[in-house]
Amino acid sequence: MNNDHMEFSDFLNEIRDKIPDYLMQYEIESINISPVSKNNGKTYTGLAIILKGEKLAPNIYMEYYYMLYCHEKDMDHILRLVADEYKEAYESMDKSQFLLMDEDECMLKNNIFLKLVNLEKNRNQIEDCPYIEFMDLAITFRVMVHRDVKGIASAALKYSDVERWKLDIEELYDIAHKNTLRMFPPVVKRLDAVLEEKISDTKEIPKNSDLYILTNADGVNGATCILFDDILREFGEKHGGFYILPSSIHETLLLPAHGLEDRGELEEMVRDINRYVVSDMDYLSDTVYYYNPDRQKIEM
């Protein structure tokens, strides 16, 4: 690759200065470029184009476009691509469904939900946020900002919000737990059944697998379902003790123990999947957990 190109900071300035020429149909009030923190300490550079009279704007992440620029050196093409993404994202926004942090308190409380993340990798992101330690994980609290067929947008709940509502952590958890169960109902399916839905060549699918997938109906942040005691207890009543393999933040795998005592092979499998398959942003943990049906509790 030819290294004769702008540095990233100069590229961002070029985008900010010239993108209005490619969006002449919009009345732009401001263009902001700022870091956007994601799960597990991943940070991206977001471009937000805010129109007059509006408070919200879709974030367009610049790293991808900088990579294209470094290969192509065609700034006009890059600007057109950024403008096209903005137009598609803006026009598809149903702004009537957005919730703002100064909205009605009851509405906001009804949209608080739980998200399970890795504790150590997210300490910096959650230092100003209420959370509950759960083994090597953290139970965090988020507010739904937007939801449609393309996905969800949410914001982290801050200590200041909880103080304003005069809630303690137990009350907050109870509210969010009930909301999460309502907003993201859990789903347990056999792995082979899920693969049959996704893979056309069923000959390649292992039959009668003992593995089950636990996620939610959206398939987003589905690992949080291990916080639903009734789901785990029901599975334990059918299968006895079982292992919980953290596939990603979006799902876990459940494996009936059937007398298997050595977790070494399972832990190696989880580490390999996390290393070679799961993205850094979707990583949850390398730990294999065990559900004890007698104690009705997850153990490390």
QUIUR-V485748 format. One record per pair of residues at least 12 apart in sequence whose ideal C-beta (glycine too) atoms are under 6 Angstrom apart, sorted by the first residue. I is the first residue (numbers start at 1). J is the second residue. Records with the same first field share a line. If there is no record, write none. Layout:
I=J / J
This chain:
5=70
8=66
11=66
12=33
16=31 / 33
18=79
22=79 / 83
23=83
26=51
27=51 / 52
28=49
29=50 / 52
30=50
31=49
32=48
33=47
36=59
37=125
38=281
39=117 / 281
40=121 / 280 / 281 / 283
41=121
42=280 / 281
44=61 / 63
45=62
46=59 / 61
47=60 / 62
49=86
56=98
58=89
60=85 / 86
65=78 / 82
97=146
98=146
99=111 / 145
108=143
109=175
111=143 / 144
112=141 / 143 / 175 / 176 / 179
113=142 / 176 / 179 / 180 / 183
114=139 / 176 / 180 / 224
115=140 / 142 / 221 / 224
116=137 / 223 / 224
117=138 / 140
118=284 / 285
119=136 / 137 / 138
126=140
128=158
129=156 / 158
130=159 / 162 / 169
135=300
136=285 / 287
141=157 / 176
142=154 / 156
143=155 / 157
184=216 / 218
185=217
186=216 / 225 / 228 / 231
187=215 / 217
188=212 / 214
189=213
190=212
191=209 / 211 / 213
192=205 / 207 / 209
194=213
210=255 / 256
211=253 / 255
212=254
213=251
214=252 / 254
215=251
219=250
221=249
222=250 / 251
223=249 / 252 / 284
226=244 / 252
232=291
233=296
236=291 / 293
239=256
240=293
241=257 / 293
242=254 / 255 / 256 / 257 / 291
243=255 / 288 / 290
244=289
245=270 / 288
246=284 / 285
248=278 / 282 / 284
249=282 / 284
263=288
266=288
267=288
270=286 / 288
271=286
274=286
